[in-house]
């Protein structure tokens, strides 16, 4: 979700790898161990939660999380919780990283000390004040001075245990006095409107000067309207040693993209889009991006999205795959490294293949999760009363079912994936003509190893399950994933593929030729040229599901319009809710009846993260669990209903209550909306891509790694002049044609330089218009303070 800002669109996103915690304090009991999980919070709003790791003081999580950030925030926080035997959760400690500091840790594994959590460390929000200093002549003729402090409002206060009943105190503190006054309490809101004025008598010392004592210009003293970020109180408590609570390993990639209009990006975008046609492909702008980025995935994510958006991803991946195969000496290692080719194909499968994955695996994975059958086949791990043969048979049945649905799913494989697999197959077969299996292993290393196996192993990361699986189910899915991965690999000695003897024994069930034949038939189908058009899928595709809170729609004349927790399901046919998962729907809304999906202003019910699904006769008001989930539901509902012919162009951003709309005060419940609907999204659910945003992201990467681009230019010159061995500092770059590569590098650096000048001018213009203490930049805004410091340094350097 973009925020409009003076002609630019601003996007924020964060990608987090939660590694592990170390040396957590032991539980005060005989067991000492803890059952811990970690949450990710924007300020204090939880947006993600890891699985619970049981009985450990050094829990390993190994979980990834990505989200678009739909609002402003000050801290990205991580809390470690302990769950006791009574299922009560208590906080062990937290890591809080200020937004301005996120770049310090960009894409680096970093250990953070856990800090203590108390009420004063959890402060957030801002306050809007007006200060007025005036002279007053008393009845006795003495001139005194009065300071009027007006508190208008606070915004974004923390919600603690689901409640926020705030009030404000104003204290005039001096060396010989301390006078405090208090506002009224505002119930059930974290954005309280106070609008109260407090008066304090003040005495100016003889040495008084307005500027030195108040730190603002004389003409501003009479009336000064300012905003502050709230800060923790210094309670004087003695802090504990920083290592008392243990530490947490994180890898955080925060991006903030300021996107100009499309014409600004034309030179760089055109250079990237013609990458597939450059000979050799290693001299192309897209390939050069992969060479200079610290990690290939960093380059692959925006590259694939941009190329998919413009229909160029297949020729580019075909070109870089062919070049990589030519450099490969051993057919057994083909596409096994973390190359640009591998990362680009991974990203393409994630984007284009998610619905294919759901159609193929979701129902079977759900059944495995619900049945809770024990499938442990390691004799050492068997529980009392479990039978090894029964467990092996249960696991064999599950593997058989998963294997069958995969190998029968070729007709549903997305065209873009099939076209890429065809190019991999052709390149591998041409390079290793004596190896008849390489045409299969080149494809299976992606579709089985990097697509199906990870989804089976961690279904929640692919939205196949709404939550983490329990430990027993997770173990079952691990065993299934290992077996499927080996079945798909077509390796000649499969039993030797397993380190564990019990897995080798179990695999004997699958040594029949029919399994190898089924894999080859499947791989042939998804990698053949001139393939048939896939048949349309008739059964509904489940797009999203989960618990939310909804307000009664008023379908019954005398019904109560209260709020209830319900299980919501969205398919490409209908949007339904029921009391619990698996129950009969209480309400079904056909997709064609959804006229708009929009946010609902908080003032309507004093509830955060609400949105409305607008139908012909009424609107359904829903509260999601957090801001990220609300955005997810809004985006998916909007996308699936985008082609409805009767979609609205205007809507009411607030609710209809007490006989009128809160937003425009219109009394008729059928009055046309008063606000334009937000911009539509492409109807293609898999590929909701903004080409300008992806080009801006690529510009940012090129700009970040400018020193490497310049080093690569030097390497081209070195290779052109000398025919001897390369200098060691240049050996990491793939440069097949120094002259062509140098030519592209020159164009890239010029294009990046032009965009950097535009960004610098935008920052200067914005700086001139910005007032410190305004709504956008309250006092205490470190990002603004940092910008002022940077501008000072630039000015000093210029002088």
FENWO-V895710 format. One record per residue. SS is DSSP state (2 for helix, 1 for strand, 0 for the rest). PSI is psi in radians with two decimals (999 if undefined). NEAR is the number of other C-alpha atoms within 8 Angstrom. Layout:
SS/PSI/NEAR  SS/PSI/NEAR
This chain:
0/2.21/7  0/2.58/8  1/2.18/7  1/2.33/8  1/1.61/7  0/0.99/4  0/-0.15/7  1/2.73/10  1/2.28/12  1/2.17/12  1/2.43/14  1/2.45/12  1/2.79/11  1/2.39/12  1/2.13/11  1/2.36/11  1/2.00/11  1/1.90/11  1/-1.44/12  1/2.84/12  1/2.65/13  1/2.51/10  0/0.79/9  0/2.62/11  0/2.47/8  0/2.68/8  0/2.37/8  0/1.22/5  0/-3.12/5  0/-0.52/4  0/-0.67/5  0/-0.50/8  0/2.83/9  0/2.74/13  0/1.82/12  1/2.60/13  1/2.89/12  1/2.44/12  1/2.67/13  1/2.27/12  1/2.39/13  1/1.94/12  0/-1.92/10  0/0.23/9  1/2.02/7  1/2.26/10  1/-0.15/12  1/2.61/8  1/2.32/9  0/3.04/10  0/2.84/8  0/2.21/8  1/2.07/11  0/2.58/8  0/1.02/7  0/2.52/10  0/-0.03/12  0/1.11/9  0/2.36/11  1/2.20/8  1/-0.90/10  1/0.76/8  1/2.52/8  1/2.57/9  1/2.34/8  1/2.44/8  1/2.63/8  1/2.39/10  0/1.97/11  0/0.12/10  0/3.01/4  0/2.71/5  0/2.83/8  0/-0.64/8  1/2.48/10  1/2.03/13  1/2.63/13  1/2.16/11  1/2.35/13  1/2.12/12  1/2.61/13  1/2.31/12  1/2.13/12  0/-3.08/9  0/-0.35/5  0/0.22/5  0/0.52/6  0/2.44/7  1/2.32/8  1/2.53/7  1/2.26/10  1/-0.79/11  1/3.11/12  1/2.81/13  1/2.18/12  1/2.08/8  1/2.14/9  1/2.55/9  2/-0.69/9  2/-0.37/7  2/-0.08/8  2/-0.60/12  2/-0.42/8  2/-0.53/5  2/0.28/12  1/2.03/10  0/0.60/7  0/2.38/8  0/2.13/9  1/2.38/8  1/2.27/8  1/2.36/9  1/2.37/11  0/2.39/13  1/2.72/9  0/2.64/8  0/2.16/10  0/3.10/6  2/-0.69/6  2/-0.32/9  2/-0.09/7  2/0.41/10  0/2.41/11  0/2.84/11  0/3.10/11  1/2.77/13  1/2.46/13  1/2.05/12  1/2.76/13  1/2.22/13  1/2.30/12  1/2.18/11  1/2.21/11  1/2.73/8  1/2.40/8  1/2.33/8  1/2.12/9  0/3.03/8  0/-0.49/5  0/0.00/5  0/0.04/6  0/2.40/7  1/2.09/8  1/3.02/11  1/2.41/12  1/2.37/12  1/2.08/12  1/2.12/12  1/2.00/12  1/2.16/11  1/1.95/12  1/-1.00/12  1/2.90/12  1/2.69/13  1/2.49/10  0/0.63/9  0/2.69/12  0/2.57/11  0/2.06/9  1/2.14/6  0/0.68/4  0/0.10/5  1/2.67/7  0/1.84/12  1/1.37/10  0/2.74/10  0/2.91/9  0/2.54/7  1/2.48/8  1/2.15/9  1/2.20/8  1/1.93/9  1/2.36/7  0/-3.13/6  0/-0.47/4  0/0.10/4  0/2.74/7  1/1.99/8  1/2.20/7  1/2.51/8  1/2.69/8  1/2.46/8  0/3.07/9  0/2.73/7  0/2.33/7  0/2.13/11  0/2.43/7  0/0.90/8  1/2.50/10  0/0.18/13  0/1.13/9  0/2.45/10  1/1.96/8  1/-0.99/10  1/0.98/8  1/2.57/8  1/2.35/8  1/2.43/9  1/2.40/8  1/2.33/8  1/2.31/8  1/2.63/8  0/2.24/6  0/2.33/6  0/2.88/5  0/-0.59/4  0/0.21/4  0/2.34/8  0/2.34/6  2/-0.75/11  2/-0.72/9  2/-0.58/7  2/-0.51/7  2/-0.20/7  0/0.63/7  0/2.87/8  0/2.67/8  2/-0.72/7  2/-0.25/5  2/-0.17/8  2/-0.70/12  0/-0.67/9  0/2.07/9  1/2.08/9  1/2.10/9  1/2.87/11  1/2.42/13  1/2.54/12  1/2.40/12  0/2.49/9  0/2.66/6  0/2.58/8  0/2.55/5  0/1.80/6  0/0.07/5  0/0.17/4  0/2.59/5  0/2.12/4  0/2.56/4  0/2.92/5  0/2.47/5  0/-0.37/8  0/0.17/8  0/-0.52/8  0/-0.02/14  0/-2.94/12  1/2.90/13  1/2.30/13  1/2.20/12  1/2.68/14  1/2.02/14  1/2.24/14  1/1.81/12  1/2.29/11  1/2.46/8  1/1.90/8  1/2.20/11  1/1.88/9  1/2.12/11  0/-3.14/10  0/2.81/9  2/-0.62/7  2/-0.44/5  2/-0.49/8  2/-0.03/13  2/-0.88/8  2/-0.84/8  2/-0.74/12  2/-0.78/9  2/-0.67/8  2/-0.71/10  2/-0.71/10  2/-0.40/10  0/0.19/9  2/-0.68/13  2/-0.40/12  2/-0.12/6  0/2.37/9  0/2.13/7  0/2.84/8  2/-0.40/13  2/-0.28/13  2/0.08/17  0/2.77/16  2/-0.70/12  2/-0.74/9  2/-0.66/13  2/-0.66/11  2/-0.77/12  2/-0.54/12  2/-0.63/9  2/-0.39/10  0/2.56/11  0/-0.64/5  0/2.42/7  2/-0.60/13  2/-0.58/9  2/-0.67/9  2/-0.65/14  2/-0.65/13  2/-1.00/10  2/-0.54/12  2/-0.89/12  2/-0.73/12  2/-0.75/12  2/-0.81/13  2/-0.62/11  2/-0.73/10  2/-0.64/11  0/0.21/8  0/0.51/7  0/0.08/11  2/-0.65/10  2/-0.88/10  2/-0.61/8  2/-0.82/10  2/-0.67/13  2/-0.73/11  2/-0.82/10  2/-0.54/13  2/-0.76/12  2/-0.74/12  2/-0.68/9  2/-0.71/9  2/-0.68/12  2/-0.52/8  2/-0.19/6  0/2.29/9  0/-0.56/5  0/2.12/6  2/-0.39/9  2/-0.25/5  2/0.23/8  0/2.21/9  0/0.51/11  0/-0.28/7  0/3.02/6  0/1.11/8  0/2.99/8  2/-0.66/13  2/-0.89/11  2/-0.78/11  2/-0.63/12  2/-0.70/14  2/-0.71/10  2/-0.83/11  2/-0.65/11  2/-0.74/12  2/-0.67/11  2/-0.74/8  2/-0.89/9  2/-0.34/12  2/0.04/13  2/-0.74/11  2/-0.62/9  2/-0.75/10  2/-0.76/10  2/-0.80/11  2/-0.63/9  2/-0.78/10  2/-0.43/12  2/-0.85/11  2/-0.68/8  2/-0.73/9  2/-0.73/12  2/-0.72/10  2/-0.71/8  2/-0.73/11  2/-0.62/9  2/-0.46/6  2/-0.54/6  0/0.58/8  0/2.40/6  0/2.28/9  0/0.38/9  0/2.20/12  0/0.07/12  0/1.98/7  2/-0.53/8  2/-0.50/4  2/0.02/7  0/2.41/11  0/2.87/5  0/2.33/4  0/-0.15/4  0/2.56/7  0/2.16/7  2/-0.77/10  2/-0.69/6  2/-0.73/7  2/-0.72/13  2/-0.70/12  2/-0.71/8  2/-0.77/11  2/-0.71/11  2/-0.72/9  2/-0.74/8  2/-0.81/10  2/-0.75/11  2/-0.75/8  2/-0.80/9  2/-0.76/10  2/-0.74/9  2/-0.79/8  2/-0.55/10  2/-0.90/10  2/-0.24/11  0/0.02/8  0/0.09/10  2/-0.62/11  2/-0.39/9  2/-0.10/9  0/2.25/12  0/2.52/9  2/-0.73/6  2/-0.65/8  2/-0.73/13  2/-0.69/12  2/-0.66/11  2/-0.77/12  2/-0.62/11  2/-0.75/12  2/-0.62/12  2/-0.80/14  2/-0.81/14  2/-0.77/9  2/-0.74/11  2/-0.76/13  2/-0.63/12  2/-0.66/7  2/-0.69/8  0/1.31/9  0/-0.37/7  0/-0.22/4  0/1.84/8  0/-0.32/7  0/-0.27/6  2/-0.49/13  2/-0.46/12  2/-0.80/11  2/-0.52/10  2/-0.62/13  2/-0.74/13  2/-0.47/12  2/-0.36/12  2/-0.95/11  2/-0.62/9  2/-0.93/13  2/-0.68/13  2/-0.07/10  2/-1.15/11  2/-0.80/10  2/-0.83/13  2/-0.60/11  2/-0.65/11  2/-0.69/12  2/-0.76/11  0/1.28/9  2/-0.49/13  2/-0.50/11  2/-0.30/8  2/0.30/9  0/0.46/8  0/-0.43/13  0/2.58/12  0/-0.39/8  0/3.04/5  0/2.52/9  0/2.71/9  0/2.85/6  2/-0.70/6  2/-0.79/8  2/-0.68/12  2/-0.69/11  2/-0.72/9  2/-0.79/12  2/-0.58/10  2/-0.79/10  2/-0.69/8  2/-0.78/13  2/-0.76/12  2/-0.75/9  2/-0.78/10  2/-0.73/12  2/-0.74/11  2/-0.69/11  2/-0.71/11  2/-0.33/10  2/-0.38/11  0/0.49/10  0/2.60/6  0/-0.56/4  0/1.49/6  0/-0.66/11  2/-0.57/10  2/-0.21/7  2/-0.31/8  0/2.34/9  0/-0.52/6  0/2.31/6  2/-0.58/7  2/-0.53/9  2/-0.69/11  2/-0.70/13  2/-0.80/8  2/-0.61/9  2/-0.28/11  2/-0.46/8  2/-0.47/7  2/0.36/7  0/0.09/7  0/2.61/7  2/-0.44/6  2/-0.52/6  2/-0.77/10  2/-0.69/10  2/-0.72/8  2/-0.69/9  2/-0.80/12  2/-0.71/9  2/-0.72/9  2/-0.83/12  2/-0.64/12  2/-0.76/9  2/-0.74/10  2/-0.04/13  0/0.37/14  0/2.58/9  0/2.80/6  0/0.65/4  0/2.80/6  0/2.78/4  0/2.32/4  0/2.49/7  0/2.56/6  0/2.53/4  0/2.08/6  0/-0.65/4  0/2.58/4  0/2.50/8  0/2.15/10  1/2.12/10  1/-0.65/9  1/2.61/10  1/2.77/10  1/2.93/8  1/2.40/8  1/3.04/12  1/2.27/11  1/2.66/12  1/2.44/11  0/2.44/12  0/-0.18/9  0/0.53/9  0/-0.47/6  0/2.43/5  0/-0.72/5  0/0.32/5  0/2.70/7  0/2.35/6  0/1.22/8  0/3.12/6  1/2.37/8  1/2.57/8  1/2.26/9  1/2.73/12  1/2.05/13  1/2.47/12  1/2.32/12  1/2.12/13  1/3.12/11  0/0.03/10  0/-0.67/9  1/2.84/10  1/2.06/12  1/2.84/12  1/2.65/12  1/2.97/13  0/-0.83/10  0/2.85/7  0/2.27/6  0/-0.26/4  0/2.92/7  0/2.49/5  0/2.40/9  0/-0.44/8  1/2.43/7  1/2.18/9  1/1.94/9  1/2.51/9  2/-0.63/11  2/-0.21/7  2/-0.03/9  0/1.96/15  0/-0.41/14  1/2.70/13  1/2.03/12  1/2.80/11  1/2.69/10  0/2.23/13  0/2.51/8  2/-0.50/10  2/-0.37/7  2/-0.89/10  0/0.18/5  0/0.74/8  0/2.41/9  0/2.87/6  0/0.68/13  1/2.59/14  1/2.96/14  1/2.38/12  1/1.89/13  1/2.19/11  0/3.02/11  0/-0.65/7  0/-0.31/4  0/3.02/7  1/2.47/9  1/2.10/12  1/2.23/13  1/2.46/12  1/2.13/13  0/2.97/12  0/-0.49/8  0/3.06/10  2/-0.60/10  2/-0.74/11  2/-0.67/10  2/-0.78/14  2/-0.72/10  2/-0.86/8  2/-0.78/9  2/-0.82/12  2/-0.81/9  2/-0.76/11  2/-0.71/10  2/-0.77/12  2/-0.75/13  2/-0.37/11  0/0.16/13  0/-0.58/11  0/0.04/6  0/2.29/10  0/-0.49/4  0/0.39/5  0/2.49/9  0/2.72/8  0/-0.36/6  1/2.74/10  1/2.98/12  0/2.04/12  0/-0.25/11  0/2.99/11  0/2.86/10  1/1.89/9  1/2.52/7  0/0.69/4  0/0.19/8  1/2.80/11  1/2.26/15  0/-0.44/10  0/-0.85/9  0/-0.02/7  0/0.15/7  0/2.42/8  0/-0.40/8  0/2.28/8  0/-0.17/9  0/0.17/4  0/2.44/7  0/2.68/7  0/2.79/8  0/-0.02/10  1/2.40/8  1/2.47/8  0/2.64/10  0/2.79/5  0/2.49/4  0/2.86/7  0/2.71/9  0/2.52/9  0/-0.38/9  0/1.87/7  0/-0.65/9  0/-0.58/9  0/1.17/10  0/1.56/8  0/2.40/7  0/1.84/8  2/-0.66/9  2/-0.68/11  2/-0.73/9  2/-0.63/12  2/-0.67/13  2/-0.70/12  2/-0.71/10  2/-0.71/12  2/-0.81/11  2/-0.70/8  2/-0.81/11  2/-0.74/12  2/-0.70/9  2/-0.66/6  0/0.58/10  2/-0.65/9  2/-0.60/6  2/-0.63/8  2/-0.76/12  2/-0.66/8  2/-0.63/9  2/-0.62/10  2/-0.77/10  2/-0.71/8  2/-0.67/9  2/-0.76/13  2/-0.70/10  2/-0.77/9  2/-0.55/10  2/-0.64/9  2/-0.72/6  0/2.41/6  0/-0.08/6  0/-2.90/4  0/2.56/4  0/2.68/8  0/2.54/6  2/-0.63/6  2/-0.31/5  2/-0.14/10  0/-0.26/8  0/-0.32/6  0/2.45/7  0/1.92/7  0/1.74/9  0/-0.55/7  0/1.71/9  2/-0.70/12  2/-0.82/8  2/-0.71/8  2/-0.76/13  2/-0.73/12  2/-0.80/8  2/-0.74/11  2/-0.72/12  2/-0.73/8  2/-0.71/8  2/-0.85/11  2/-0.67/10  2/-0.79/8  2/-0.72/10  2/-0.70/12  2/-0.71/8  2/-0.78/8  2/-0.63/11  2/-0.65/9  2/-0.69/8  2/-0.74/8  2/-0.72/8  2/-0.70/8  2/-0.70/8  2/-0.75/8  2/-0.71/8  2/-0.77/8  2/-0.73/8  2/-0.69/8  2/-0.68/7  2/-0.57/6  2/-0.15/6  0/2.40/8  0/2.20/6  0/2.24/8  0/0.10/12  0/3.08/11  0/-0.72/6  0/-0.58/5  0/1.34/11  0/2.81/14  1/2.28/11  0/-0.02/6  0/1.80/9  2/-0.51/7  2/-0.66/7  2/-0.71/9  2/-0.71/8  2/-0.70/8  2/-0.73/8  2/-0.77/8  2/-0.75/8  2/-0.73/8  2/-0.63/8  2/-0.76/8  2/-0.71/8  2/-0.77/8  2/-0.77/8  2/-0.74/7  2/-0.71/6  2/-0.74/5  0/999/4
